[in-house]
Amino acid sequence: MIDDCTALILAGGASRRMGSDKAALRIGGQSLLQRMIDLTQALFPTVLLSVRQPREVQIAQVCDAQPGLGPLGGVCAGLRRAGTSWVFVVAVDMPYLKPETITRLAAMRGEHQAVIPVVDGHPQPLAAFYAVTVLPALESALAQEANCGLYAGLAGLDVLHTIEELPDFIDLDTPEDVAAARRFLAGHSQEHGVS
């Protein structure tokens, strides 16, 4: 258990490219949301769900202060609500993410203000650890530009970038991504004798 950290699942996106609510999509017999809840509850003492409007799930939820703020708005709301010194932010659409990857990233935090994986040269700020001390910088970035990128708000902070590999950090943006994930996870389950 990562006791000094709250998990924040981002599930408030519009899912425009998907065409339907990502959180409700089912893979391996579970919705993406339930998969992520199960993963994070096994690792963190507290799990929050960032939403645009409340969902019918038995988990603490935090709504964006105002609509249209994007992921950064959800992260700021979660950081304000967290009662721990760290928050692990994760998008709901990452079904490949493994517990051992999360615990390894947690061990890298040290005195840094954030630990952000980098995959194929691209930072992954929606599967990363943030100290609550980053909140003023992120709120300042949000005040300057609505719906600005989360990564832009971290400029000038002590951020550790760690090189990681796929598939942990693949997210699902399109129906084709979901079909590929279903095939991958079904094959993976059969190889390990899991149905």
Buried (B, 14 or more C-beta within 10 A) or exposed (E): EBEEBBBBBBBBBEBEEBEEBBBBBEBBEBBBBBBBBEBBEEBBBBBBBBBBEEBEBEBEBBBBEEEEBBBBBBBBBBBEBBEBEBBBBBBBBBBBBEEEBBEBBBEEBEEBBBBBBEBEEEBBBBBBBBBBBBBEBBBEBBEEEEEBBBBBBBEEBEBBBBEBEEBBBBBBBEEEBBEEBBEBBBEEEEEEEEE
